[in-house]
Each structure stands twice: as C-alpha cells, then as structure tokens.
Amino acid sequence: MKIIEKFPNEIEVLDPIFIELSDGVRLAARIWLPIDASDKPVPAILEYLPYRRQDGTADRDATTHPYFAGHGYASVRVDMRGSGDSEGVLLGEYLKQEQDDGIEIINWITQQKWCSGNVGMIGISWGGFNGLQIAARQPEALKAIVSICSTDDRYADDIHHMGGCLLNDNAAWNSYMFSLNTTPPDPSTVGNKWHDLWVGRLKGSGLWLQDWMEHQTRDEFYKHGSICEDYDKIQAAVYAVGGWADGYSNSVFRLLSNLKSPCKGLIGPWAHKYPHFAEPGPAIGFLQECLRWWDYWLKDIDTGIMEEEPLRCWIQDPIAPKTYYKERPGKWVSEESWPSANTKDLTLKFSSGQPSLSSSVVHKEANEFSINSPMTVGLMAGQWCPHGLDPDGPGDQRPEEAGSIVFDTDTLKEPLDILGAPVIMLDVSSDKSVAMIAVCLSEVLSDGSVTRVSYGLLNLTHRNSSETPELLEPEKTYSVKVQLNEAGHSFGVGNRIRVAISSIYWPIAWPSPERATITISKDASKIILPTRPIRKSDTQLVPFSEPECAPLLDKTVLRPSEYKWDINRDMLSGVVTQHQWFDEGKAVYNLHNGWTVSSTHDEYMSIHPDDPLSAKLDITWCELFERDAWEVSSKTRTIITSTLTHFHVEASLEARQGEELVHSETWSQDFPRNHN
C-alpha cells in the first residue's frame, strides 16, 4: 500500500472533542479537518463506533480519516455512548438510543463553523449497520453513506442466526462485547472521573447474551434496526460494499434490489476488512473510490461514479483449497442492474437426465437417500465471519464427505461462471421434530481437492417462517428451499461441481437437540445456479487505483499479535475440540502519552461426534491497560451448553485496578429452546 505523506490540504487534529447530548451525556470524538475549514467550510464524514478510538480502531483511523481530511473533508470519529472515552453505559447493539445519539451528533456537526452542512457516514460492520439505520431515520444533513460488511436484516443475516439455525457467533460475539464493555476510559482524557465512568460500565452493561437467547425467532427485537422492514425509509445515497470471504456480502444484492434511493454495490474477494488493506487480495484504492463518492454526493462534483454500472463484483477463479489466501485470482465484472438480465438459471437435478448431478453413495435406482451426520461435519468450515487471518477460512472439504451425501456433475468441458445466490430445492422428512440441514456448493479440482464456493443452512422448523416456526411431523415429507450465500465464482474446465448435504454444521451452528435422520427424495431435488456469461463490457472496466492511505499510527509494539487454531480429538473420550487462541499483542500508543494496551482471547468449542448434547462453547477474554504505575485489567468468561429442552449460560466478570478487585459478577441462566 502506498503511504501518502502530503495531501492537497494541510490538516489539523482536534482531540479530545466532547459532544454534549441533550441528556447531558458527553461523547468523545477525534476530528481531522483542513486547517482553513473554519474559513472555508467543508462536508463532514462521520464514523460512529463502540470500538475505542484511542486504541481499538486507532491504527485504521490513522490511515483513513487523515486521508479524507487531506482531500477537503472534516472526518469525525466518535466513541459511542459507554465506550472509549465517552460517558454513559452501552446497553446493547443498535438500540434506538444509539440512533438518537447519532442524529444528535450529525446535528452538532452541522452547527460547527467548519462544516458546510452536508454529512456522510462510513463504517464497516457495526459502523456499516448504524449508517443504514441512521439513514433510515432521515436526518436532513445526511446525504450519503458508505456501508461496508453490513446487513439490512439483523435476524436472517447477522451473527445471531442463519436459516433459523443458532450461530455460535451469537455467543462468540457476545463474549467480545462482554469484554469490551469492561474497558476503562483514559484518565488522561477524562480526568479523575474515569473511575466512576468505568464502574458504571462494569455494573451497567450487563450480559447481552441474555437478551439474544431470549429472542430466538424473528420478533420485534430483531426487526428493530433491520432496514429491510421498510427500505423506502432510506433516502440517502448508499454505497454498499462486501467481500466473498466475509459473512456479510448478501446484503449488497438486497440493497441494490430494494432501495429506491441511489445505490451502488461493490464486492471483492475480501474478508471482514476495509478493501484497501483486506485479504484475500487484490486490495484496491478504496479511499480514492470513497472520495469519488463523497465528491459527487457531498460537493456536487461530477466524478462520473454514477455513470458507471451500479454493481461491480470479483468473479473468483478456481483455486486449491486453503484456510488463508494472500490473493484470490479472478476478474472484475459489472452489472447494469440487480437482479440482472444477464444471469440465467441453470437447474441441476439429483436424478437421471441432463444436466444433473450423481452420487457414488446413492444407488442409481434409489429414489431416497438419508443423512445422519456425525456432529463433527463442519470442522473445515472456517469462521462464519473470517477476518482474512491465517487460518480462519474454509479448508479442503474432503474430510466432510464421510458425514455428508455428496453429488457431483460430470467433468466440466467449458468454464461455468455464476453470480448470485444458488438455491437448492428438496423434498425432505425427518425422524425428529426439530432438525437442520446444511448444503455446501464446492468445486472439485482435478487432483481431488475440494474448494467450498458457498453454503447455506436451514432449521427445518423455520421452513415457512422464522417468525412462527413449526415443529416437524416425524416422517412427513415437506418441500423446502435453502438459499445459499451469494457467490461470484468461475468453475474451471476439467473440474466438477459438488453439492454436499449434511444434518449438522458444527461449529458454525449449534446442533439440534436430537441427532436426526434426514431423508430426501432424489427425484424432487435440484440445485439452481445463477450462471453468467462473460460480457464484452467486463473487459472494458476502468481499473481501480492502487491502494493508498495516510501515514501509519505512531505506536511501539511490545509483543506482536499471535493467532493459533487447532482441532484435537481425545482418543479416549472421543470428544473433538476446536481451539482458537488470539493474542492481539501489546502496544504503547505514543500519541496518548504511553497508553499501553493488550488483549487475549481463548476459545474452545467441543463436541462428541455422536451426541449433540455434548456441545460446549467456552470463551475467555482478558484486557489490560497500563500507564506508568497505573493498571486496569479485566477477565470475562462465557460458557454455553444445552439439554434437550434448554440452553444453559454461565458467565463471569472480574475487573481489577492493580491487584484490587473493583467489581465481580456471575450469571447462570437457562433459556428454553425455541424450535432450536
């Protein structure tokens, strides 16, 4: 990445700036802006997060916000209520209070003499979510947003559920926020009241997992903040950005399909990172792309960005399966609309006929096949939401085959490109009243290795609705549809297309309470692939600029980050454990007078291949903040198990100043399983 030392505008940094809200709570902000902005007001770009501007996002902020300011914008980074150096207590994700505060921040920005009156919002993940949500509240000054790796649907397409199946990221994400909410403000920024603010967080933030476990269906809890409930509420222009390796690419297609406001979509090969430094590459000049967007919508400069086709995607080439890629080979393509008139459905049936898939497991004359997968199918799935770390992506899928029913096409004689969401249609029955199915679409290479292309899950009790799920009647046949994640992929000559179906996908999703045997009618089964021919316009796309950024943050690394991931089988008990250890390292943030921060994360997910009730998740986070002789630390732990009828949650929190225990709390609660 090219580091830009000198910009068109000389900039200054205002920090700390405190924005006082109507209820008296003050939010901490850092603002980068041209030094002459008070005389020549500029548009503002807001990023509004709970992830601590002093340290949590400080590296990214340093390379991004000065870049925007140097090109004629006021770039504003605000710590959310109850986070970083802001006052108050953070009580949950995407609350109305969060949106209300965001609107007040925008109003405050427009009242500053350095602001021209036009505001944009940018953010990835949480910041992408609240950009959409605040846009739906229609603050007058908010003209455009850039929403990266986000969702329009908090129930169906977020860390909580997938196809009605309970994701383990539900608990894993809670454990992160559980830990983050124990972290203190910086005494050098907020003064002596830091201790009271910190204790207020420790005692007030609570265990968010309680709320999430109480809401296992698509109810008002998840409808709030899901802008898919009424797309028409968004009037600002939306640039929706995602990556195929990330957990949040599906929303780009839905936003393009449903928004009436101006919308562009961009999907690269990336994991859960900003596209100018994300892996897998290629990274792009994303900050320059954002400037083209901001200049058009906030400065009324015709940059040509809205004359381009609204959707641009990276079609990935065949590649050997690996849990980490530095780069994914492929090509950029574009579409003039979505849904696209250029895609054509290709139906592959599981029965005889052309075109079709066949299986060496299922006899040609058999009309039905059954699945009763061991609980360990899914260990090669990688993370639900990869960050492009080694090794958090899906690996070679061959180890999954013994617990799945596998169907292959014949060897392909010509390339086949797809763009969109593959869909599988099945006639299915179960011997249990609650059951799930997982479907993986993969490419079998000539050497036999298998690269996953997409996947989808369905809790069969959610076959008709996730608002009002219905128990299965054992042995009764139901027609169901499983929509897989959107994909852009080119299947290569000499390779085969594979569909693998299992009744479990651990540890992506929590298993059903009983081990179910799923029976599927072969004659009624088919997968529909959204094929896409190469267009002449694909070869005429203007290349993205090379990645650029502002200078890196001034910090001293005392301990480098470390990431480990291993899978172990206890040969005596039979229990299989996936263990992840993530040491985020230890660093001195020189900008903040020796503010030293470290964080570690230890995660165990274990299960016995024959017993869904053996599933266990155990996550511990440790945080440490230091300056000279001052030290604050915290340790949180979350444990999830289940019975036939309930989920059981245990959690603990300990926070210390030096050796002194400042606050400790424990939780132990059972939650009825609601069709899960």
C-alpha positions, 0 to 999 in steps of 0.5 A: 500500500502506498503511504501518502505523506502530503495531501492537497490540504494541510490538516489539523487534529482536534482531540479530545472533542466532547459532544454534549447530548441533550441528556447531558451525556458527553461523547468523545470524538477525534476530528481531522479537518483542513486547517482553513475549514473554519474559513472555508467550510467543508462536508463532514464524514462521520464514523460512529463506533463502540470500538475505542478510538484511542486504541481499538480502531486507532491504527485504521483511523490513522490511515483513513480519516487523515486521508479524507481530511487531506482531500477537503473533508472534516472526518469525525470519529466518535466513541459511542455512548459507554465506550472509549472515552465517552460517558454513559453505559452501552446497553446493547447493539443498535438500540434506538438510543444509539440512533438518537445519539447519532442524529444528535451528533450529525446535528452538532456537526452541522452547527460547527463553523467548519462544516458546510452542512452536508454529512456522510457516514462510513463504517464497516460492520457495526459502523456499516449497520448504524449508517443504514439505520441512521439513514433510515431515520432521515436526518436532513444533513445526511446525504450519503453513506458508505456501508461496508460488511453490513446487513439490512436484516439483523435476524436472517443475516447477522451473527445471531442466526442463519436459516433459523439455525443458532450461530455460535457467533451469537455467543462468540460475539457476545463474549467480545462485547462482554469484554469490551464493555469492561474497558476503562476510559483514559484518565488522561482524557477524562480526568479523575472521573474515569473511575466512576465512568468505568464502574458504571460500565462494569455494573451497567452493561450487563450480559447481552447474551441474555437478551439474544437467547431470549429472542430466538425467532424473528420478533420485534427485537430483531426487526428493530434496526433491520432496514429491510422492514421498510427500505423506502425509509432510506433516502440517502445515497448508499454505497454498499460494499462486501467481500466473498470471504466475509459473512456479510456480502448478501446484503449488497444484492438486497440493497441494490434490489430494494432501495429506491434511493441511489445505490451502488454495490461493490464486492471483492474477494475480501474478508471482514476488512476495509478493501484497501488493506483486506485479504484475500487480495487484490486490495484496491484504492478504496479511499480514492473510490470513497472520495469519488463518492463523497465528491459527487454526493457531498460537493456536487462534483461530477466524478462520473461514479454514477455513470458507471454500472451500479454493481461491480463484483470479483468473479473468483477463479478456481483455486486449491483449497486453503484456510488463508489466501494472500490473493484470490485470482479472478476478474472484475465484472459489472452489472447494469442492474440487480437482479440482472438480465444477464444471469440465467438459471441453470437447474441441476437435478439429483436424478437421471437426465441432463444436466444433473448431478450423481452420487457414488453413495446413492444407488442409481435406482434409489429414489431416497437417500438419508443423512445422519451426520456425525456432529463433527461435519463442519470442522473445515468450515472456517469462521462464519465471519473470517477476518482474512487471518491465517487460518480462519477460512474454509479448508479442503472439504474432503474430510466432510464427505464421510458425514455428508451425501455428496453429488457431483456433475460430470467433468466440466468441458467449458468454464461455468461462471455464476453470480448470485445466490444458488438455491437448492430445492428438496423434498425432505422428512425427518425422524425428529421434530426439530432438525437442520440441514446444511448444503455446501456448493464446492468445486472439485479440482482435478487432483481431488481437492475440494474448494467450498464456493458457498453454503447455506443452512436451514432449521427445518422448523423455520421452513415457512417462517422464522417468525412462527416456526413449526415443529416437524411431523416425524416422517412427513415429507415437506418441500423446502428451499435453502438459499445459499450465500451469494457467490461470484465464482468461475468453475474451471474446465476439467473440474466438477461441481459438488453439492454436499448435504449434511444434518449438522454444521458444527461449529458454525451452528449449534446442533439440534437437540436430537441427532436426526435422520434426514431423508430426501427424495432424489427425484424432487431435488435440484440445485439452481445456479445463477450462471453468467456469461462473460460480457464484452463490457467486463473487459472494458472496466476502468481499473481501480487505483492502487491502494493508498492511505495516510501515514501509519499510527505512531505506536511501539509494539511490545509483543506482536499479535499471535493467532493459533487454531487447532482441532484435537480429538481425545482418543479416549473420550472421543470428544473433538475440540476446536481451539482458537487462541488470539493474542492481539499483542501489546502496544504503547500508543505514543500519541496518548502519552504511553497508553499501553494496551493488550488483549487475549482471547481463548476459545474452545468449542467441543463436541462428541461426534455422536451426541449433540448434547455434548456441545460446549462453547467456552470463551475467555477474554482478558484486557489490560491497560497500563500507564506508568504505575497505573493498571486496569485489567479485566477477565470475562468468561462465557460458557454455553451448553444445552439439554434437550429442552434448554440452553444453559449460560454461565458467565463471569466478570472480574475487573481489577485496578492493580491487584484490587478487585473493583467489581465481580459478577456471575450469571447462570441462566437457562433459556428454553429452546425455541424450535432450536 
